[in-house]
Amino acid sequence: MAARRIIRANRLLIEQGHKDDTIGALNEMAELRKDAERYRLLRRGQHWSVIDYIGDPLRGEVLDAAVDARLAMHANSALTGAATEG
């Protein structure tokens, strides 16, 4: 099982352009894992709430959709050079 993880990690390193920077890539993967864990906690909504502009809590698929929309807005503004709020 550990060998499969190493092979998968090496493939990911190469795909992400980190062929010669294994330590940097491993650090980046660790940070991405932390972000994913944080998001999973927010998504469950057990200890914290994410509130929309109306005051309604966002959880599960609704939170996913809100995050995806915001990311798309930032990606579009980066392409067009427009500024976004937040």
Order of alpha helices (4+ residues) and beta strands (2+ residues): alpha-alpha-beta-beta-alpha
